[in-house]
Amino acid sequence: MSGEEAPARQQQEPAEEKTENPPTEEPPSEEAQEGEPSPAEEPADEPAAATPDKAPVAPEEEVFSYRALFLTGYGGYDKVKLQMKKGKPSLKSAEVLVRVKACGLNFAELLGRQGLYELLPSPPVTPGMECSGVIEAIGEEVTDRKVGDRVLVLSRHGLWQEVVVVPASQTFIMPESMSFEEAAALPINYLTAYIMLFEMANVRAGQSILIHMAAGGVGIAATQLCQLLEDVTVFGTASASKHETISQGGVTHPIDYRTRDYAEEIRKISPKGLDVVLDPLGGSDTQKAFSLLKPMGTLIVFGAANCVTGQKKNLLAVAKTWYNQFTINTLRLMHANKAVCGFHLGYLGDEEELITQTMTRLLELYTQGKIKPRIDSTYHFEQVGDAMRRMHERNNIGKVILLPEPKKEEEKPESNPVPAETDKKEEEKDENKMETSTEEVKREEN
């Protein structure tokens, strides 16, 4: 069931229940059992006296319900709300039903909340492009999956909920050593990084590369994948507080983009330029990226993060980014001997073979210990606003994960676990004090 259908279904449920369960067949309520009349007990056409051999009324089945996050409109963090869906999703022959254990949060969801992500349908809609969980049911035609399989899942949207129904082809068996959090962190970031590096840029040993937002999900994925090759020099932009972490992950030259001009810093170290630049920023930064390329270099544009400056859409920032967007004619491109590419994973949905082959390769690399998603933090569905804020303010180092399970209330410490024993000890102390005082009085009298 899609996110758009949820509100309508919720409104129709009461009517359906009345139709399927006539009042004369409803089990008595708790109040009725205690003596108060219920509608089912009112006089009817049947004789008032019930026969001893009359079959007992079967209890009403519990309605299947599950938690889901909905984008209710465009705007701030409060536009993503936790709601309950009712009714078990229908299962087609080639689909599986998955009980979700963890979901990934991506920059695309931040754009979607502001109405800047064209692939997300209009609200109300459930976001979520990746998750992991356990298969609870399979369609008749599914032969390569079974109930109980631990899987990671890919979709364009709709995965931020406790239960999802997806085509079996969009699920991938998790390695035994992989956690649900790691599985939810892997698909979008690592698919994006791998296809850009090895399918588009054809990165090779001994080359140099600039990775913007090197402490983010795609940045860390790209840095790890570069370690598969020898002598790849990685320049990575990130705030100074994150430099130690990204350096340990494989960034050769971390650069604080907040206090320094990264283009100047790169030219000091590599005067001839770079072989590859991955640009998720857009606007004027794309022009900088092109100027940093050496002949035969490749620029890959895969985002427009400069459009997002606050929790709500900033029309000025959007206009500025598009106004400064890099443009070039083919003649100039030919004279420069450089390549400019664009990448958007969301528009590769029909390339099932490429996605499957790449995911299989990535899971092999994980099993071999060559890549490992870095989990920055986990938040329950109730805390989705805090999760988005952490990512929006660029405080994360690695992946932010959402957990569908309800947040447990903090247990209150017991104030007095053994009051009887405590009172007894206090009484004994008082008796000892009284005995001591009596003995001292007798000594004084003597």
C-alpha positions as CSV (number, residue, x, y, z in Angstrom):
1,M,0.0,0.0,0.0
2,S,1.4,3.3,-1.0
3,G,1.7,6.4,1.3
4,E,-0.9,8.2,-0.8
5,E,-3.5,5.5,-0.1
6,A,-3.0,5.5,3.6
7,P,-5.3,8.4,4.7
8,A,-8.1,7.3,2.5
9,R,-7.9,3.7,3.8
10,Q,-7.9,5.0,7.4
11,Q,-11.1,6.9,6.7
12,Q,-12.8,3.9,5.1
13,E,-11.9,1.4,7.8
14,P,-14.7,2.2,10.3
15,A,-17.3,1.7,7.5
16,E,-15.8,-1.6,6.4
17,E,-15.9,-2.9,10.0
18,K,-19.6,-2.1,10.4
19,T,-20.4,-3.8,7.1
20,E,-18.5,-7.0,7.9
21,N,-19.5,-7.3,11.5
22,P,-23.2,-6.7,12.1
23,P,-24.1,-5.4,15.6
24,T,-25.8,-8.7,16.6
25,E,-22.6,-10.6,16.1
26,E,-20.2,-8.2,18.0
27,P,-18.8,-9.6,21.2
28,P,-19.9,-7.8,24.4
29,S,-17.6,-4.9,25.4
30,E,-15.9,-4.8,28.8
31,E,-18.6,-2.5,30.1
32,A,-21.3,-4.9,29.0
33,Q,-19.5,-7.8,30.8
34,E,-19.7,-5.7,33.9
35,G,-23.4,-5.3,33.7
36,E,-24.1,-2.3,31.4
37,P,-26.1,-3.0,28.3
38,S,-24.4,-3.2,24.9
39,P,-26.0,-2.8,21.4
40,A,-25.6,-6.6,20.8
41,E,-27.8,-7.3,23.9
42,E,-30.8,-5.2,22.7
43,P,-34.0,-7.0,21.7
44,A,-34.0,-8.5,18.2
45,D,-36.2,-10.7,16.1
46,E,-34.8,-13.8,17.8
47,P,-36.3,-15.3,21.0
48,A,-34.9,-13.6,24.1
49,A,-34.0,-16.9,25.7
50,A,-30.8,-18.4,24.4
51,T,-30.6,-22.2,23.9
52,P,-27.9,-24.0,25.9
53,D,-26.3,-25.4,22.8
54,K,-25.9,-22.1,21.0
55,A,-22.4,-21.6,19.7
56,P,-20.4,-18.8,21.4
57,V,-19.7,-15.7,19.4
58,A,-16.1,-15.6,18.0
59,P,-14.0,-12.7,19.2
60,E,-13.4,-9.9,16.7
61,E,-10.0,-10.2,15.0
62,E,-7.4,-7.7,15.9
63,V,-6.9,-5.1,13.1
64,F,-3.4,-5.3,11.6
65,S,-1.7,-1.9,12.2
66,Y,1.8,-0.6,11.8
67,R,3.8,2.7,12.2
68,A,4.7,4.8,9.3
69,L,6.2,8.3,8.7
70,F,4.3,10.7,6.4
71,L,5.4,13.8,4.8
72,T,2.2,15.8,5.3
73,G,3.4,19.0,3.4
74,Y,6.4,21.0,2.4
75,G,8.3,22.9,5.0
76,G,10.2,22.3,8.3
77,Y,11.0,19.2,10.4
78,D,7.4,19.2,11.8
79,K,6.0,18.3,8.4
80,V,7.2,14.7,8.8
81,K,4.7,13.0,11.2
82,L,4.4,9.5,12.7
83,Q,1.0,7.9,12.0
84,M,-0.6,4.5,12.2
85,K,-1.6,2.5,9.2
86,K,-4.4,-0.1,9.5
87,G,-4.9,-3.2,7.4
88,K,-2.3,-5.7,6.2
89,P,-0.8,-4.7,2.8
90,S,-1.8,-6.9,-0.1
91,L,0.9,-9.0,-1.6
92,K,1.2,-9.6,-5.4
93,S,2.7,-12.8,-6.8
94,A,6.2,-11.4,-7.4
95,E,6.4,-9.4,-4.1
96,V,7.6,-9.9,-0.6
97,L,6.4,-8.5,2.7
98,V,9.3,-7.2,4.9
99,R,9.2,-6.4,8.6
100,V,11.5,-3.3,8.7
101,K,14.3,-3.1,11.3
102,A,16.2,0.0,10.1
103,C,15.9,2.8,7.5
104,G,18.5,5.1,5.9
105,L,18.2,8.9,5.9
106,N,19.5,10.5,2.7
107,F,20.0,14.1,1.6
108,A,17.3,13.5,-1.0
109,E,14.8,13.3,1.9
110,L,15.8,16.7,3.1
111,L,15.3,18.0,-0.4
112,G,11.9,16.2,-0.6
113,R,10.7,17.8,2.6
114,Q,11.3,21.2,1.0
115,G,9.6,20.2,-2.2
116,L,12.9,20.1,-4.1
117,Y,13.1,16.4,-5.0
118,E,11.1,15.7,-8.1
119,L,11.0,11.9,-7.8
120,L,9.0,12.1,-4.5
121,P,5.3,12.3,-5.1
122,S,3.3,15.1,-3.6
123,P,2.2,14.9,0.1
124,P,0.9,13.0,1.9
125,V,3.5,10.4,1.1
126,T,5.9,8.1,3.0
127,P,9.5,8.9,2.2
128,G,12.4,6.3,2.4
129,M,14.6,4.9,-0.3
130,E,16.4,2.2,1.6
131,C,15.8,-0.1,4.6
132,S,16.6,-3.5,6.0
133,G,14.5,-6.2,7.7
134,V,13.1,-9.7,7.7
135,I,10.8,-11.3,5.1
136,E,7.5,-12.3,6.7
137,A,5.6,-13.4,3.6
138,I,6.3,-14.1,-0.1
139,G,4.2,-14.1,-3.3
140,E,3.4,-17.2,-5.2
141,E,6.0,-16.6,-7.9
142,V,8.9,-15.8,-5.6
143,T,11.4,-18.7,-5.6
144,D,14.7,-17.1,-4.6
145,R,13.5,-15.7,-1.2
146,K,11.9,-17.3,1.8
147,V,10.3,-16.3,5.0
148,G,12.9,-15.4,7.6
149,D,15.5,-14.1,5.1
150,R,17.4,-11.0,6.3
151,V,17.3,-8.5,3.4
152,L,18.2,-4.9,2.5
153,V,15.6,-3.1,0.3
154,L,15.7,-0.4,-2.4
155,S,12.9,1.7,-3.6
156,R,12.2,5.3,-4.8
157,H,10.1,6.0,-1.7
158,G,7.8,4.5,0.8
159,L,10.2,2.6,3.1
160,W,9.9,4.6,6.3
161,Q,7.4,2.3,7.9
162,E,7.3,-0.9,10.0
163,V,6.0,-3.1,7.2
164,V,6.7,-2.8,3.4
165,V,5.7,-4.7,0.4
166,V,8.2,-4.6,-2.5
167,P,9.1,-6.6,-5.6
168,A,11.5,-9.5,-4.6
169,S,14.0,-8.1,-7.2
170,Q,14.4,-5.0,-5.1
171,T,15.7,-7.0,-2.1
172,F,19.2,-8.4,-1.5
173,I,20.2,-11.0,1.0
174,M,22.3,-9.6,3.8
175,P,25.7,-11.2,4.8
176,E,25.5,-13.0,8.1
177,S,27.9,-10.6,9.8
178,M,26.0,-7.4,8.7
179,S,23.8,-5.6,11.1
180,F,20.4,-4.1,10.2
181,E,21.8,-0.6,10.7
182,E,24.7,-1.3,8.3
183,A,22.4,-2.9,5.7
184,A,20.2,0.2,5.8
185,A,23.3,2.4,5.4
186,L,24.8,0.7,2.4
187,P,22.5,0.8,-0.7
188,I,22.1,4.4,-1.8
189,N,25.5,5.8,-0.7
190,Y,27.6,2.9,-1.9
191,L,25.7,2.4,-5.2
192,T,26.1,6.1,-5.9
193,A,29.8,6.1,-5.1
194,Y,30.7,2.8,-6.9
195,I,28.9,3.7,-10.2
196,M,30.4,7.2,-10.3
197,L,33.9,6.0,-9.6
198,F,34.1,2.8,-11.6
199,E,31.4,3.0,-14.3
200,M,31.6,6.7,-15.2
201,A,35.0,8.1,-14.1
202,N,36.9,4.8,-14.5
203,V,39.2,5.7,-11.6
204,R,42.6,3.9,-11.8
205,A,45.7,3.5,-9.6
206,G,47.8,6.5,-9.1
207,Q,45.1,9.1,-9.9
208,S,43.8,12.0,-7.8
209,I,40.3,12.8,-6.7
210,L,38.3,15.5,-4.9
211,I,35.5,14.3,-2.7
212,H,33.2,17.0,-1.4
213,M,31.3,16.4,1.9
214,A,33.8,13.7,2.7
215,A,32.3,13.0,6.1
216,G,28.9,12.3,4.7
217,G,27.4,8.9,3.6
218,V,28.5,9.2,-0.1
219,G,31.8,10.8,0.9
220,I,32.8,8.0,3.3
221,A,31.7,5.3,0.8
222,A,33.7,6.9,-2.1
223,T,36.8,7.2,0.2
224,Q,36.6,3.5,1.2
225,L,36.2,2.4,-2.5
226,C,39.2,4.5,-3.5
227,Q,41.3,2.3,-1.2
228,L,40.6,-0.7,-3.5
229,L,43.2,0.9,-5.8
230,E,46.9,1.7,-5.1
231,D,48.2,5.2,-4.7
232,V,45.0,7.1,-5.2
233,T,45.3,10.6,-3.7
234,V,42.1,11.7,-2.1
235,F,41.3,15.4,-1.3
236,G,38.3,15.7,1.0
237,T,36.4,18.8,2.2
238,A,34.9,18.8,5.6
239,S,34.8,20.9,8.7
240,A,38.0,20.9,10.8
241,S,36.4,18.8,13.6
242,K,36.0,15.9,11.2
243,H,39.5,15.8,9.7
244,E,40.9,13.2,12.1
245,T,38.1,10.8,11.3
246,I,38.2,11.2,7.5
247,S,42.0,11.0,7.5
248,Q,41.8,7.6,9.3
249,G,39.3,6.5,6.7
250,G,41.6,7.2,3.8
251,V,41.4,10.9,2.9
252,T,45.0,12.0,2.0
253,H,44.5,15.8,2.2
254,P,41.5,17.0,4.4
255,I,40.5,20.6,3.7
256,D,38.4,22.9,5.9
257,Y,36.1,24.4,3.4
258,R,34.7,26.9,6.0
259,T,38.0,28.7,6.6
260,R,39.9,28.1,3.4
261,D,39.5,28.2,-0.4
262,Y,39.7,24.5,-1.2
263,A,40.6,25.3,-4.8
264,E,43.6,27.2,-3.8
265,E,44.7,24.6,-1.3
266,I,44.4,21.9,-3.9
267,R,46.5,23.8,-6.4
268,K,49.3,24.3,-3.8
269,I,49.5,20.5,-3.5
270,S,48.7,19.4,-7.0
271,P,49.5,22.3,-9.4
272,K,48.6,20.2,-12.5
273,G,45.1,19.6,-11.2
274,L,43.0,16.5,-10.5
275,D,41.8,13.5,-12.4
276,V,38.3,13.2,-10.9
277,V,36.0,15.6,-9.0
278,L,32.7,14.4,-7.4
279,D,30.5,17.4,-7.1
280,P,27.3,17.2,-4.9
281,L,27.1,21.0,-4.4
282,G,26.2,22.6,-7.7
283,G,26.2,26.3,-8.4
284,S,29.5,28.1,-8.5
285,D,31.3,25.1,-7.0
286,T,30.8,23.2,-10.3
287,Q,32.7,25.9,-12.1
288,K,35.5,25.5,-9.6
289,A,35.5,21.8,-10.0
290,F,35.8,22.1,-13.8
291,S,38.8,24.5,-13.4
292,L,40.5,22.0,-11.1
293,L,40.5,19.2,-13.7
294,K,43.7,18.3,-15.5
295,P,43.4,17.4,-19.2
296,M,41.6,14.1,-19.6
297,G,40.0,14.7,-16.2
298,T,36.4,13.9,-15.3
299,L,33.8,16.0,-13.4
300,I,30.7,14.2,-12.1
301,V,27.8,16.3,-10.8
302,F,25.4,14.4,-8.6
303,G,23.6,16.9,-6.4
304,A,22.7,20.5,-5.6
305,A,23.3,20.7,-1.9
306,N,23.9,24.5,-2.1
307,C,20.1,24.9,-2.6
308,V,19.5,23.8,1.0
309,T,20.4,26.5,3.6
310,G,17.7,26.2,6.2
311,Q,15.1,23.7,7.3
312,K,12.6,25.4,5.0
313,K,13.0,26.1,1.3
314,N,15.0,29.2,0.6
315,L,14.0,30.6,-2.8
316,L,17.0,33.0,-2.8
317,A,19.4,30.1,-2.3
318,V,17.7,28.1,-5.0
319,A,17.7,31.0,-7.4
320,K,21.4,31.8,-6.6
321,T,22.4,28.2,-7.2
322,W,20.7,27.9,-10.5
323,Y,21.9,31.3,-11.7
324,N,25.5,30.3,-11.0
325,Q,25.0,26.9,-12.5
326,F,27.9,25.8,-14.7
327,T,27.3,25.8,-18.4
328,I,29.7,24.9,-21.3
329,N,29.5,24.4,-25.0
330,T,30.8,21.3,-26.7
331,L,33.5,23.2,-28.6
332,R,35.0,24.5,-25.4
333,L,34.7,21.0,-23.9
334,M,36.6,19.6,-26.8
335,H,39.4,22.1,-26.6
336,A,39.7,21.5,-22.9
337,N,40.0,17.7,-23.2
338,K,37.8,17.3,-20.2
339,A,34.6,15.3,-19.5
340,V,31.5,16.5,-17.6
341,C,29.0,13.8,-16.4
342,G,25.8,13.9,-14.5
343,F,24.6,11.1,-12.2
344,H,21.3,10.5,-10.5
345,L,20.6,7.1,-9.0
346,G,16.9,7.8,-8.9
347,Y,16.7,7.8,-12.6
348,L,18.5,4.5,-13.0
349,G,15.4,2.5,-11.8
350,D,15.0,0.7,-15.1
351,E,18.7,-0.4,-15.1
352,E,17.9,-3.4,-13.0
353,E,20.9,-5.5,-14.2
354,L,23.4,-2.7,-13.4
355,I,21.9,-2.2,-9.9
356,T,21.9,-5.9,-9.2
357,Q,25.5,-6.5,-10.4
358,T,26.7,-3.5,-8.4
359,M,24.9,-4.5,-5.2
360,T,26.3,-8.0,-5.5
361,R,29.8,-6.6,-5.9
362,L,29.3,-4.3,-2.9
363,L,28.1,-7.1,-0.7
364,E,31.1,-9.2,-1.7
365,L,33.4,-6.3,-0.7
366,Y,31.6,-6.0,2.7
367,T,32.1,-9.8,3.3
368,Q,35.8,-9.4,2.4
369,G,36.1,-6.6,4.9
370,K,37.1,-4.0,2.3
371,I,34.1,-1.7,2.9
372,K,32.1,-1.0,6.0
373,P,29.3,1.6,6.4
374,R,30.0,4.0,9.2
375,I,26.9,4.6,11.4
376,D,26.9,8.1,12.8
377,S,23.7,7.8,14.9
378,T,20.3,6.1,15.3
379,Y,17.0,7.7,15.9
380,H,13.5,6.2,16.5
381,F,10.7,7.2,14.2
382,E,9.5,9.6,16.9
383,Q,12.8,11.5,16.6
384,V,12.8,11.9,12.9
385,G,13.0,15.7,13.2
386,D,16.1,15.4,15.3
387,A,17.7,13.0,12.8
388,M,17.0,15.4,9.9
389,R,18.3,18.4,11.9
390,R,21.6,16.5,12.6
391,M,22.1,15.8,8.9
392,H,20.9,19.2,7.8
393,E,23.3,21.0,10.1
394,R,26.2,18.8,8.8
395,N,26.9,17.4,12.2
396,N,27.0,13.8,11.1
397,I,30.1,11.7,10.3
398,G,28.6,8.8,8.3
399,K,25.1,7.6,8.1
400,V,22.1,8.6,10.1
401,I,19.7,5.7,10.7
402,L,16.0,5.6,11.6
403,L,14.5,2.8,13.7
404,P,10.8,1.9,13.3
405,E,10.5,0.3,16.7
406,P,8.9,2.5,19.4
407,K,11.2,4.4,21.7
408,K,11.3,2.8,25.1
409,E,10.3,5.0,28.0
410,E,13.1,5.5,30.5
411,E,12.5,3.3,33.5
412,K,12.1,5.2,36.8
413,P,14.5,4.0,39.5
414,E,12.8,2.3,42.5
415,S,12.7,4.8,45.3
416,N,12.8,2.3,48.2
417,P,13.1,-1.3,47.0
418,V,13.2,-2.9,50.5
419,P,11.3,-0.6,52.9
420,A,10.6,-3.2,55.5
421,E,14.3,-4.1,56.0
422,T,15.3,-0.5,56.1
423,D,12.7,0.3,58.7
424,K,13.8,-2.7,60.8
425,K,17.5,-1.5,60.7
426,E,16.4,2.0,61.7
427,E,14.5,0.5,64.7
428,E,17.5,-1.5,65.7
429,K,19.7,1.6,65.6
430,D,17.3,3.5,67.8
431,E,17.1,0.6,70.3
432,N,21.0,0.5,70.5
433,K,21.1,4.2,71.1
434,M,18.5,3.9,73.9
435,E,20.5,1.1,75.6
436,T,23.8,3.1,75.3
437,S,22.1,6.1,76.9
438,T,20.7,4.0,79.8
439,E,24.1,2.5,80.5
440,E,25.8,6.0,80.6
441,V,23.1,7.3,83.0
442,K,23.8,4.3,85.4
443,R,27.5,5.0,85.3
444,E,27.0,8.6,86.3
445,E,24.7,7.6,89.2
446,N,27.3,5.2,90.4
